[in-house]
Amino acid sequence: MERVPEPELMDAGHQAAAYAAADFSLSDQAVIERLAQLFPAGLGARVVDLGCGPGNISFRLAAWDPAAQVLGIDGAGAMLELAEQELQRRRRLSPDLPGRLRFQRCRLPDPQLAGGFSAVVSNSLLHHLHEPAVLWSTVRQLGGAGACVYIKDLRRPASPEAAEDLRRLYMAGAPAVLQHDYVASLRAAFTPEEVRGQLRAAGLAGSLQVAPEGNRYLEVWGRLD
Ligand SMILES: C[S@@+](CC[C@H](N)C(=O)[O-])C[C@H]1O[C@@H](n2cnc3c(N)ncnc32)[C@H](O)[C@@H]1O
């Protein structure tokens, strides 16, 4: 099926709240476990989480390596408000957390962002971007030499019927706004072949590889030169 882009930012209050309230713990934890498998020596001292939303992955990254500084970046104020609230809630148990986990509002691309990160991670951002090259140029801009890169996203199913099947399988019972967003996200997602072309165009095909994962995701990983 043809790609149908969806709005980039998730900055409607009700949309951000429904997303933050949903339980993505299994798929979020799967990201951390995969990172541990791909990069057993860890992600290094400075980790950036692109399109962090309410911080689901950023909080897990900060918990995974208490020595790392983690920066979550998102363009949606509604999402970052929820991330900041969660950070304040968690600081009661982990007073050091705000010193090593920060959130920054920024709509990508942003040439002002400083690089030198030891790892660039992103979960479920790519399919939001109207111009996917934005992600790959940001990876190059922010990742230092040898930086670990891990990007996970939905992959576009072959047909609208296949997208409906996935909605029924994984989102039945979720709030209507999430079910709607899920199908829109599947239709906006890329195929592994398209991502391979994006990496070639960005000059990243030699350092990053892409592969399908399970029945609905794709992954991109590697180290920058
Ligand atoms: C589906 S959410 C994923 C949130 C989080 N990474 C997670 O795994 O739960 C996608 C996020 O990307 C953000 N986003 C989309 N386009 C963006 C852009 N151009 N710059 C910054 N953030 C963007 C949206 O606002 C939204 O919060």
Ligand as a Chemical Component Dictionary entry (heavy atoms), coordinates in Angstrom:
data_LIG
# 
_chem_comp.id                   LIG 
_chem_comp.type                 NON-POLYMER 
_chem_comp.pdbx_formal_charge   0 
_chem_comp.three_letter_code    LIG 
# 
loop_
_chem_comp_atom.comp_id 
_chem_comp_atom.atom_id 
_chem_comp_atom.alt_atom_id 
_chem_comp_atom.type_symbol 
_chem_comp_atom.charge 
_chem_comp_atom.model_Cartn_x 
_chem_comp_atom.model_Cartn_y 
_chem_comp_atom.model_Cartn_z 
_chem_comp_atom.pdbx_ordinal 
LIG C1  C1  C 0  4.900  7.680  18.577 1  
LIG S1  S1  S 1  5.707  8.895  19.534 2  
LIG C2  C2  C 0  7.030  7.938  20.194 3  
LIG C3  C3  C 0  7.426  8.395  21.583 4  
LIG C4  C4  C 0  8.562  7.610  22.237 5  
LIG N1  N1  N 0  9.755  7.556  21.409 6  
LIG C5  C5  C 0  8.159  6.216  22.629 7  
LIG O1  O1  O 0  8.773  5.267  22.157 8  
LIG O2  O2  O -1 7.204  6.069  23.408 9  
LIG C6  C6  C 0  6.518  9.915  18.312 10 
LIG C7  C7  C 0  7.034  11.228 18.867 11 
LIG O3  O3  O 0  7.818  11.891 17.866 12 
LIG C8  C8  C 0  7.589  13.284 17.975 13 
LIG N2  N2  N 0  7.981  13.941 16.717 14 
LIG C9  C9  C 0  7.431  13.755 15.487 15 
LIG N3  N3  N 0  8.037  14.516 14.570 16 
LIG C10 C10 C 0  9.005  15.222 15.220 17 
LIG C11 C11 C 0  9.975  16.182 14.804 18 
LIG N4  N4  N 0  10.071 16.594 13.528 19 
LIG N5  N5  N 0  10.817 16.681 15.743 20 
LIG C12 C12 C 0  10.727 16.270 17.030 21 
LIG N6  N6  N 0  9.828  15.381 17.484 22 
LIG C13 C13 C 0  8.972  14.837 16.588 23 
LIG C14 C14 C 0  6.107  13.378 18.276 24 
LIG O4  O4  O 0  5.748  14.626 18.830 25 
LIG C15 C15 C 0  5.908  12.195 19.237 26 
LIG O5  O5  O 0  6.051  12.591 20.569 27 
# 
loop_
_chem_comp_bond.comp_id 
_chem_comp_bond.atom_id_1 
_chem_comp_bond.atom_id_2 
_chem_comp_bond.value_order 
_chem_comp_bond.pdbx_ordinal 
LIG C1  S1  SING 1  
LIG S1  C2  SING 2  
LIG S1  C6  SING 3  
LIG C2  C3  SING 4  
LIG C3  C4  SING 5  
LIG C4  N1  SING 6  
LIG C4  C5  SING 7  
LIG C5  O1  DOUB 8  
LIG C5  O2  SING 9  
LIG C6  C7  SING 10 
LIG C7  O3  SING 11 
LIG C7  C15 SING 12 
LIG O3  C8  SING 13 
LIG C8  N2  SING 14 
LIG C8  C14 SING 15 
LIG N2  C9  SING 16 
LIG N2  C13 SING 17 
LIG C9  N3  DOUB 18 
LIG N3  C10 SING 19 
LIG C10 C11 SING 20 
LIG C10 C13 DOUB 21 
LIG C11 N4  SING 22 
LIG C11 N5  DOUB 23 
LIG N5  C12 SING 24 
LIG C12 N6  DOUB 25 
LIG N6  C13 SING 26 
LIG C14 O4  SING 27 
LIG C14 C15 SING 28 
LIG C15 O5  SING 29 
# 
